[in-house]
Amino acid sequence: MCTVLGYMPCCSGLVSRYVKTSMKNQSNEIVCIEEMTKIRCVKAGDGICGTGEDWCVSPEDCPKPSPESLELYPL
């Protein structure tokens, strides 16, 4: 049995990645905040930024966001 949520082995064609949130720091640089307990199965590496993917989860498929579009990471 496989899953698309990441709690068990991912279904064929999907890989497990930790859920990450894109934010910016005080220097206006993009940082990826990892949620260590959440895993998502995504179709990374296919050249398409698909469902559940963003630059922090699948940088090989998704464009880097603009810092202006992100929230500031609270210190």
BAKOL-253755 format. One line per 4 residues: number of its first residue (from 1); their letters; for each residue z, x, y of C-alpha. Coordinates in steps of 0.1 Angstrom, whole numbers, always signed. Each point is the difference from the previous one (the first is absolute). Example, Ala and Ser with C-alpha at 12.3 -4.5 7.8 and 13.67 -1.06 7.14 Angstrom:
BAKOL-253755
1) as) +78,+123,-45 ~ -7,+14,+34
***
This chain:
BAKOL-253755
1) mctv) +0,+0,+0 ~ -8,+13,+35 ~ +8,-11,+35 ~ -15,+1,+35
5) lgym) +35,+1,+16 ~ +11,+34,-13 ~ +31,-9,-21 ~ -17,+8,-33
9) pccs) -30,+23,-6 ~ -29,-9,+23 ~ -30,-19,-14 ~ -31,+21,-8
13) glvs) -17,+13,+31 ~ +31,-1,+22 ~ +25,+27,+8 ~ +37,-3,+11
17) ryvk) +9,+10,+35 ~ +33,-4,+19 ~ -1,-25,+27 ~ -1,+17,+34
21) tsmk) +0,-12,+36 ~ -20,+17,+27 ~ +20,+7,+32 ~ -1,+25,+28
25) nqsn) +27,+25,+10 ~ +12,+10,+35 ~ -29,+25,+2 ~ -26,-28,-6
29) eivc) -8,+14,-35 ~ -5,-23,-29 ~ +27,+1,-27 ~ +1,-18,-33
33) ieem) +34,-15,-8 ~ +3,-3,-38 ~ +19,-29,-16 ~ +12,+18,-31
37) tkir) +8,-31,-20 ~ -33,-18,+5 ~ -32,+9,-20 ~ -34,-16,+3
41) cvka) -30,+3,-22 ~ -31,+7,+20 ~ -37,+9,-6 ~ +3,+34,+17
45) gdgi) -28,+25,+0 ~ -29,-24,+0 ~ -10,+5,+37 ~ +10,-35,+10
49) cgtg) +31,-9,+20 ~ +9,-30,-21 ~ +29,-24,-5 ~ +34,+17,+2
53) edwc) -15,+32,+13 ~ +4,+17,+34 ~ -1,+36,+12 ~ +35,+7,-12
57) vspe) -5,-14,-35 ~ -36,+10,-5 ~ -11,+27,+25 ~ -30,+8,-21
61) dcpk) -14,-36,+6 ~ +14,-12,+33 ~ -4,+12,+36 ~ +29,+16,+19
65) pspe) +14,-26,+24 ~ +3,+5,+37 ~ +36,+8,+11 ~ -4,-26,+28
69) slel) -2,-27,-27 ~ +32,+10,-17 ~ +37,-7,+7 ~ +23,+29,+9
73) ypl) +22,+13,-28 ~ +36,-6,+10 ~ +21,+31,-2
***
